[in-house]
């Protein structure tokens, strides 16, 4: 009872106070009645608890000793570098995604693809590829950008999972493409013939076909006679384009070197190969694409490795930043 009364003793207002920090100072609380032996036992208990907590690798956070004695974790210079590096990279790609999305939407609006008479064929519009690519890139990089800046674990986990899925999909596509080279060639031939059939009706397919033929100096899928599949260039067609080929198949499509001659390929299908080779390109574009890939396989491989490496580095930085944020939350 005496010990309890001593602990609950409250000094009166008129009593004299000592402002010096001695053994009875509030900064060094001391309870009367405790012996030096009891103090030593309590100190030993605290030390043993800290050792036991350390051996658990920080898992026993509910320990009373751990809750009273806790180390404050501070960000290092490398931690700040990883955070803002991830933020800036995702910001750049977010802007790039918005640009690609804007170009795709601009193309759809310019061609009036949303009009009632064109809405039925919008699913085959190449501009949808730009719209889908821009939207996915914007959403993905925006989640990483905001997650890194705000240190949001949910957004960073979503971003890391999406990047991991993207890396896996790219590796899977590369393996499938390498193992199914013959089938891919058939798909390219089918796509090329489809573009040739719709050459006069679809401006996007016409632009793509013209770019391929002029840059690769080729004509048709396998040879220049493939243009017979088009109803306007077919030899049974009544128009002036019958038995002809587009001007992008011509060796010299410029008349006098200045004026574009759109009629340079008229009647080219009626010529034999020896005569036609001085007017148009005889080889098909599938062979030209194969030769281009063989000539630039080193560049293609380098670009693929760099792109994949950047994605893996981004995944590593995101994972590291997640660990830093979670560690900071533990010590707060």
HELIX and SHEET records of a PDB file:
HELIX    1   1 UNK A    2  UNK A    7  1                                   6    
HELIX    2   2 UNK A   26  UNK A   28  5                                   3    
HELIX    3   3 UNK A   36  UNK A   55  1                                  20    
HELIX    4   4 UNK A   64  UNK A   68  1                                   5    
HELIX    5   5 UNK A   77  UNK A  110  1                                  34    
HELIX    6   6 UNK A  119  UNK A  124  5                                   6    
HELIX    7   7 UNK A  127  UNK A  150  1                                  24    
HELIX    8   8 UNK A  153  UNK A  179  1                                  27    
HELIX    9   9 UNK A  181  UNK A  197  1                                  17    
HELIX   10  10 UNK A  203  UNK A  216  1                                  14    
HELIX   11  11 UNK A  224  UNK A  229  5                                   6    
HELIX   12  12 UNK A  247  UNK A  249  5                                   3    
HELIX   13  13 UNK A  268  UNK A  270  5                                   3    
HELIX   14  14 UNK A  273  UNK A  276  1                                   4    
HELIX   15  15 UNK A  285  UNK A  295  1                                  11    
HELIX   16  16 UNK A  297  UNK A  330  1                                  34    
SHEET    1   A 2 UNK A 254  UNK A 255  0                                        
SHEET    2   A 2 UNK A 259  UNK A 260 -1                                        
END                                                                             
